[in-house]
Amino acid sequence: MTTADRVKSVVAAVLKVPEQSLTPQSSPDEIQAWDSMRHLQIILGLEEEFGVQFAADEIDGLQTINALCAWLDEHRA
């Protein structure tokens, strides 16, 4: 399973949307359920899924599936 597949799985579960509806460009701007509280739930879910920890100052900048995947690919060992 790729990073993108795993990220989509977490995001879909938190937002309660079908995984296939998510694209690399999916963001809070186009998904109504993706509000600030759900964004934090996505971050927590990704931390658990990937065994990483996001810095507080990075979280707001990670607003698309693609940005989340890029961060994870860069910061995982």
C-alpha positions in Angstrom: 0.0 0.0 0.0 1.4 3.4 -1.0 1.7 6.5 1.2 -1.1 8.1 -0.8 -3.4 5.0 -0.3 -2.8 5.0 3.4 -3.3 8.8 3.7 -6.6 8.5 1.6 -7.7 5.7 3.9 -7.2 7.8 7.0 -8.8 11.0 5.5 -11.8 9.0 4.2 -12.4 7.4 7.6 -12.2 10.7 9.4 -14.3 12.6 6.9 -16.7 9.7 6.3 -16.3 10.0 2.5 -15.5 7.3 -0.1 -11.7 6.9 -0.6 -12.3 7.0 -4.4 -13.7 10.5 -4.0 -10.4 11.8 -2.8 -7.7 13.2 -5.2 -4.2 14.5 -4.5 -5.7 18.0 -4.6 -8.5 17.3 -2.2 -8.6 20.0 0.5 -10.8 21.7 3.0 -11.8 24.1 0.3 -13.6 21.4 -1.7 -14.8 19.0 1.1 -17.3 20.6 3.4 -16.7 18.0 6.2 -13.0 18.9 6.3 -13.2 21.6 9.0 -10.5 22.6 11.5 -11.5 20.0 14.0 -11.5 17.2 11.5 -8.2 18.4 10.2 -6.7 17.8 13.6 -8.3 14.3 13.7 -6.7 13.6 10.3 -3.3 14.7 11.7 -3.8 12.5 14.7 -4.8 9.6 12.6 -1.8 10.0 10.3 0.5 10.2 13.3 -0.9 6.9 14.5 -0.8 5.2 11.1 2.7 6.3 10.2 4.3 6.5 13.6 5.3 10.2 13.1 4.7 13.5 14.9 3.8 16.7 13.2 5.1 19.9 14.6 2.3 22.3 15.6 3.6 25.0 13.2 3.4 22.6 10.2 -0.1 21.4 10.6 -1.9 24.4 9.1 0.2 24.3 5.9 -0.7 20.7 5.2 -4.1 21.3 3.6 -4.1 18.8 0.7 -3.7 15.0 0.3 -0.7 15.7 -1.8 0.9 18.0 0.9 0.3 15.4 3.6 1.9 12.7 1.4 4.9 14.8 0.6 5.5 15.6 4.3 5.2 12.0 5.3 7.5 10.8 2.5 10.1 13.4 3.6 9.9 12.8 7.4 9.6 9.0 7.6 12.7 7.0 8.1 
